[in-house]
């Protein structure tokens, strides 16, 4: 598998929440897998997020994201 040059269309609906850090990688995975016949892998989600130019380190569930991190 090569590098994704352009972000897939399905990830664009999460772009605003990714900008704010208000959604985790696992949340996107769960939401997408509810609508798909064949489940998506977490690596597909992380590659799509990277294609948008976002680092995934702060977007994982084990870490605090968004406003909660500031408190």
N, C-alpha and C positions, 0 to 999 in steps of 0.2 A: 504494500500500500504506500502510495506516495503522499506528499504533503497536499493539503487542500488549498487551492489557490483562491477560491471564492467560497464564502460561507454558504451553507445550504439554506434554502428558503425557510425551512421549518424552524431554524434557530432565530430568525429575525423577529418572530413574535415575542421573544423573550428579551430583546435587545434593551428596551427601556429599563426593565428590572435588573438586567446585568449591569447597566450603567450605574444604577444606585446601589448595587451589591445586595439587592433585596431577595435574591433567589439563589438557591444552592444547586450544584450540579445534579445532585440526587433528586431534587424537586423537579427539575426539567426532565430527567430520565423517567420518573414516575408518571408525569403528565403525558409525555409522548407515548409511553408504553400502554396507556389506557386507550389510546386511539388507534394503535397499530395492531395488525394481525400478527406480525412477527416481531417479537420484542427487540428493542434496540439495546446495544451494549453501552456501558458507561464510557468506554473509550471513544465511541462515536460522538457522544455529547461533548467530551473534553476536546476532541479535535475540532468540532464545530465552533466551540467557544474560542479556542486558540485562533481559528481562522478569522474571527471577528476582531482579534487583537487583544483579547482579555487574558490575563494570567489566571489560571484556575486555582492557584494556591489559596486565595482568600474566599473562594466560592465553594469549598467543600463543607459538608455538614458538620464535621467534627470541630470546625472553627466557627467563631462568631462572625456574622456578616452584618453589614448595614448599620443601622442605628444602635443595635444591641451592643456592638463592639465599642461604641463611644461612651456607654454608661459605666 
